[in-house]
């Protein structure tokens, strides 16, 4: 008779196998703040030659230690909750286990050979600030892992003379809405990464990363004249002014917004600058994006010191509180246009995952 531990392990393995067989993306929160793992299944007829089931993208990796901008006296922060993975080696082990289940269906294979494989295919860095662009964490990744980022962060990362490929993320605009053009080398042809910006924000602080993909793609040329609908994930850790998402509706080929990653907390440096736009802006962004999932991000209440910590003001707002406030303002009515009836809101904790159906 199997032990309870063995029975539990078998049940968990079977559950994971059933979920992964759906061939849908999986999103995992790797810390309590804004480090994410996006696992995209390869299209059936665009599989890589290696025994890999998923293309793995890391967003804004920061695992251990403090982050400091300008100088420690100016701003230093620490995670208030230890991340679910402490280093890149642990991350690679977890990703290998997923592949063992999904590709080989063998979680008990002999690992005595101490295989050293890299399972992270791309890194996305949304801003140059060190809670997004953390040097200590980034240097744990293999130097051949491509990094996709914005101009100031690209300059910083290149100055380390470590990563062999650092690409500046191109803009997604209404003048050129073909998201397939953002499939820069060495991305697979069915995947593009671009940036949506706010015209009035010179520092691009309130902007969004658009990860667009076509999981029904074949091995055709990436610019072939096809009209299949793609899917998009909007990652905006500080929030983006909702009206700047409007030209998503003109994307070519059409895009269905699968996920809106937008925080709930309203954070500012009083009286100088609005930082995270919070839940009220998120409601407006969802009205335009019409995402299948709204998932909160960048809401960890971190431990901090320095000058910035003195001026930092945080309003912790829940989705229900934001909607209730709007109801009051609209005298009991919220104009939804179906944008909230079909959305799934998730506040994923540290280490939690969601299967995006």
CORKA-V348843 format. One record per residue. RES is the residue in one small letter. SS is DSSP state (h for helix, s for strand, l for the rest). PSI is psi in degrees with one decimal (999 if undefined). D_LAST is the distance of its C-alpha to the last C-alpha in Angstrom with 2 decimals. Layout:
RES & SS & PSI & D_LAST
RES & SS & PSI & D_LAST
This chain:
x & l & 137.5 & 36.63
x & l & 146.5 & 33.67
x & l & 158.5 & 33.89
x & h & -36.9 & 31.46
x & h & -43.7 & 30.16
x & h & -40.6 & 29.53
x & h & -42.9 & 27.82
x & h & -43.6 & 25.48
x & h & -43.5 & 24.76
x & h & -39.7 & 24.06
x & h & -45.2 & 21.67
x & h & -42.9 & 19.71
x & h & -44.2 & 19.77
x & h & -38.6 & 18.54
x & h & -43.5 & 15.60
x & h & -42.4 & 14.63
x & h & -42.6 & 15.24
x & h & -41.1 & 13.05
x & h & -45.0 & 10.00
x & h & -26.7 & 11.03
x & l & -12.9 & 11.74
x & l & -15.1 & 8.24
x & l & 45.1 & 9.09
x & l & 158.9 & 6.09
x & l & 151.8 & 7.50
x & s & 133.0 & 8.94
x & s & 130.1 & 11.02
x & s & 133.8 & 14.26
x & s & 111.6 & 17.13
x & l & -17.2 & 20.24
x & l & -176.5 & 22.75
x & l & -2.1 & 23.16
x & l & -102.5 & 23.70
x & l & 38.7 & 21.82
x & l & 123.4 & 21.30
x & s & 149.7 & 17.75
x & s & 119.8 & 16.40
x & s & 121.1 & 13.61
x & s & 110.6 & 12.90
x & s & 125.8 & 11.91
x & s & 139.1 & 12.23
x & l & 139.3 & 15.28
x & l & 147.9 & 15.26
x & h & -42.2 & 17.01
x & h & 24.3 & 20.30
x & h & 33.3 & 20.37
x & l & 146.6 & 20.43
x & l & 164.7 & 23.00
x & l & -27.3 & 26.25
x & l & 164.0 & 25.75
x & l & 74.3 & 23.86
x & l & 139.0 & 20.77
x & l & -25.7 & 17.14
x & s & 149.3 & 15.59
x & s & 119.5 & 16.92
x & s & 122.5 & 17.41
x & s & 131.5 & 18.15
x & s & 131.0 & 19.99
x & s & 125.8 & 20.41
x & l & 62.3 & 23.80
x & l & 126.0 & 24.87
x & l & 110.7 & 27.46
x & l & -77.0 & 28.09
x & l & 163.1 & 31.67
x & l & 174.7 & 34.75
x & l & 167.4 & 35.54
x & s & 138.5 & 34.77
x & s & 134.1 & 37.63
x & l & 137.5 & 38.12
x & l & -66.9 & 41.61
x & l & 160.4 & 43.41
x & l & -33.0 & 42.98
x & l & -22.4 & 45.26
x & l & -50.0 & 43.11
x & l & 122.9 & 39.65
x & s & 134.9 & 38.36
x & s & 152.6 & 35.26
x & s & 152.6 & 33.92
x & l & 137.2 & 30.71
x & l & -19.2 & 31.35
x & l & 129.9 & 28.89
x & l & 131.0 & 29.01
x & l & 154.7 & 25.88
x & l & -23.4 & 23.85
x & l & 140.1 & 25.16
x & l & -17.5 & 28.73
x & l & 172.9 & 29.02
x & h & -30.9 & 27.54
x & h & -44.4 & 28.99
x & h & -40.6 & 26.97
x & h & -45.3 & 23.79
x & h & -36.3 & 24.64
x & h & -42.4 & 25.31
x & h & -41.6 & 21.88
x & h & -34.7 & 20.23
x & h & -39.8 & 22.70
x & h & -37.5 & 21.78
x & h & -44.9 & 18.12
x & h & -36.2 & 19.54
x & h & -38.6 & 22.07
x & h & -45.7 & 19.53
x & h & -38.0 & 17.18
x & h & -50.3 & 20.03
x & h & -13.9 & 23.16
x & l & 37.3 & 21.99
x & l & 93.8 & 24.98
x & l & -4.1 & 24.92
x & l & 16.8 & 28.67
x & l & 161.2 & 29.88
x & l & 115.6 & 33.04
x & l & 17.6 & 32.46
x & l & -16.7 & 36.19
x & l & -4.1 & 36.31
x & l & 52.8 & 34.72
x & l & 135.7 & 32.44
x & l & 100.9 & 31.74
x & l & 150.6 & 28.69
x & l & 123.9 & 26.82
x & l & -0.6 & 23.03
x & l & 121.6 & 22.42
x & l & -26.7 & 22.25
x & s & 149.8 & 22.54
x & s & 132.6 & 23.46
x & s & 125.5 & 22.87
x & s & 118.3 & 25.54
x & l & -27.4 & 25.27
x & l & 164.6 & 28.81
x & l & -9.7 & 32.12
x & l & 148.4 & 32.49
x & l & -7.2 & 32.56
x & l & -7.1 & 29.71
x & l & -39.9 & 27.55
x & l & 78.3 & 29.95
x & l & 111.6 & 31.37
x & h & -46.5 & 33.94
x & h & -41.6 & 34.33
x & h & -44.8 & 30.67
x & h & -37.7 & 30.27
x & l & -6.1 & 33.36
x & l & -20.6 & 31.86
x & l & 158.9 & 29.49
x & l & 141.9 & 31.00
x & l & -18.7 & 33.08
x & l & -0.7 & 31.47
x & l & 122.5 & 27.97
x & s & 141.5 & 27.55
x & s & 130.7 & 27.32
x & s & 123.6 & 26.03
x & s & -175.3 & 27.57
x & l & 170.1 & 29.82
x & h & -57.3 & 33.56
x & h & -39.4 & 35.14
x & h & -35.4 & 32.82
x & h & -42.8 & 33.38
x & h & -43.3 & 37.12
x & h & -48.8 & 36.88
x & h & -40.0 & 34.83
x & h & -31.0 & 37.12
x & l & -17.2 & 40.12
x & l & -16.4 & 39.13
x & l & 47.3 & 39.77
x & l & -58.7 & 37.07
x & l & 135.7 & 33.95
x & l & -27.7 & 34.76
x & l & 114.6 & 32.06
x & s & 113.4 & 31.45
x & s & 139.0 & 29.95
x & s & 127.0 & 30.14
x & l & 126.6 & 26.92
x & s & 157.9 & 27.81
x & s & 149.1 & 27.41
x & l & 117.1 & 25.05
x & l & 162.8 & 27.45
x & l & -24.8 & 28.04
x & l & -27.6 & 30.90
x & l & 80.8 & 28.79
x & l & 11.9 & 25.16
x & s & 100.0 & 24.26
x & h & -18.5 & 21.61
x & h & -22.9 & 22.24
x & h & -13.6 & 25.62
x & h & 9.8 & 24.16
x & l & 74.4 & 23.38
x & l & 149.3 & 26.42
x & l & 139.5 & 27.79
x & l & 31.4 & 26.75
x & l & 147.6 & 23.08
x & l & 154.8 & 21.69
x & l & -20.6 & 22.08
x & l & 6.8 & 18.40
x & s & 132.2 & 17.95
x & s & 149.3 & 19.89
x & s & 120.3 & 20.75
x & s & -177.8 & 22.78
x & s & 131.5 & 24.16
x & s & 125.3 & 24.47
x & l & 162.0 & 27.71
x & l & 121.6 & 29.77
x & l & -36.1 & 33.11
x & l & -4.5 & 35.14
x & l & 94.8 & 33.93
x & l & -29.3 & 36.19
x & l & 0.7 & 34.72
x & l & 29.6 & 31.10
x & l & -41.8 & 30.40
x & l & 84.8 & 28.07
x & l & -177.2 & 25.86
x & s & 145.8 & 22.28
x & s & 131.4 & 20.77
x & s & 114.4 & 18.44
x & s & 110.4 & 16.36
x & s & 142.9 & 15.49
x & s & 158.7 & 14.28
x & l & 98.3 & 14.10
x & l & -4.7 & 12.26
x & l & 8.7 & 14.23
x & l & 154.9 & 17.40
x & l & -167.5 & 20.42
x & l & 18.9 & 23.37
x & l & 166.9 & 24.86
x & l & 144.4 & 26.57
x & l & -20.3 & 24.43
x & l & 21.7 & 26.46
x & l & 152.7 & 26.48
x & l & 84.0 & 26.60
x & l & 158.5 & 23.19
x & l & 14.0 & 21.28
x & l & 144.9 & 17.67
x & l & 132.4 & 15.22
x & s & -179.0 & 13.84
x & s & 150.6 & 11.32
x & s & 146.5 & 12.87
x & s & 122.1 & 12.92
x & s & 116.8 & 16.07
x & s & 110.6 & 17.88
x & s & 85.3 & 21.00
x & l & -30.0 & 22.57
x & l & -5.1 & 25.62
x & l & 150.5 & 24.08
x & l & 141.2 & 24.86
x & l & 127.8 & 26.90
x & h & -38.7 & 24.62
x & h & -21.4 & 26.73
x & h & -4.8 & 26.22
x & h & -2.1 & 22.61
x & h & -36.6 & 24.04
x & h & 1.7 & 24.40
x & h & -30.2 & 20.67
x & h & -19.4 & 21.02
x & h & 13.9 & 23.43
x & l & 146.1 & 21.36
x & s & 124.0 & 22.25
x & l & 167.3 & 20.32
x & l & 146.5 & 18.22
x & s & 134.7 & 15.37
x & s & 123.1 & 12.38
x & s & 113.1 & 12.06
x & s & -44.8 & 8.66
x & s & 137.4 & 10.55
x & s & 112.9 & 14.14
x & s & 102.3 & 15.88
x & s & 129.9 & 19.07
x & l & 168.7 & 21.46
x & l & -30.0 & 23.16
x & l & 137.7 & 26.65
x & s & 114.7 & 29.39
x & s & 133.9 & 31.48
x & s & 160.3 & 34.72
x & s & 91.8 & 37.89
x & l & 134.3 & 40.43
x & l & 27.6 & 42.24
x & l & -49.4 & 41.14
x & s & 142.9 & 37.48
x & s & 126.1 & 34.15
x & l & -90.5 & 31.64
x & l & 129.6 & 28.19
x & l & -24.5 & 27.68
x & h & -173.5 & 25.81
x & h & -36.8 & 23.94
x & h & -41.9 & 26.06
x & h & -35.7 & 25.29
x & h & -37.4 & 21.59
x & h & -43.4 & 21.75
x & h & -38.1 & 23.40
x & h & -39.5 & 21.00
x & h & -35.3 & 18.02
x & h & -34.2 & 20.16
x & h & -42.7 & 20.41
x & h & -33.3 & 17.09
x & l & 49.3 & 15.08
x & l & 149.2 & 12.06
x & l & -33.4 & 8.78
x & s & 136.0 & 9.53
x & s & 120.1 & 13.16
x & s & 127.6 & 14.03
x & l & 150.7 & 17.77
x & l & 160.5 & 19.70
x & l & 34.8 & 23.37
x & l & 9.4 & 24.54
x & l & 131.8 & 26.33
x & l & 91.1 & 29.89
x & l & 158.3 & 31.59
x & s & 134.9 & 35.21
x & s & 159.7 & 37.34
x & s & 168.7 & 40.91
x & l & -178.9 & 42.93
x & h & -41.3 & 43.74
x & h & -40.9 & 40.20
x & h & -31.2 & 39.48
x & h & -37.8 & 42.51
x & h & -9.7 & 41.21
x & s & 131.3 & 37.51
x & s & 129.9 & 36.40
x & s & 128.2 & 33.07
x & s & 111.4 & 31.88
x & l & 109.9 & 29.14
x & l & 133.5 & 27.24
x & l & 162.8 & 24.47
x & h & -41.4 & 22.08
x & h & -40.2 & 24.03
x & h & -41.0 & 27.28
x & h & -41.6 & 26.31
x & h & -37.7 & 25.34
x & h & -39.0 & 28.55
x & h & -40.7 & 30.60
x & h & -37.5 & 29.38
x & h & -42.7 & 30.23
x & h & -45.0 & 33.68
x & h & -34.0 & 34.16
x & l & 16.0 & 33.10
x & l & 49.7 & 35.28
x & l & 1.1 & 32.64
x & l & 137.2 & 30.27
x & l & 126.3 & 27.11
x & l & 110.7 & 26.15
x & l & -32.6 & 22.38
x & l & 31.1 & 22.06
x & l & 1.0 & 18.73
x & l & -16.6 & 17.29
x & l & -15.5 & 16.92
x & l & -34.1 & 16.34
x & l & 0.2 & 12.67
x & l & 143.5 & 11.92
x & s & 118.9 & 10.81
x & s & 133.6 & 13.53
x & s & 132.7 & 13.60
x & l & 86.0 & 16.80
x & l & 127.4 & 16.04
x & l & 174.4 & 19.32
x & l & 117.7 & 21.03
x & l & -2.2 & 19.34
x & l & 151.1 & 16.17
x & s & 159.4 & 12.69
x & s & 135.7 & 9.13
x & s & 121.6 & 6.11
x & l & 102.3 & 3.80
x & l & 999 & 0.00
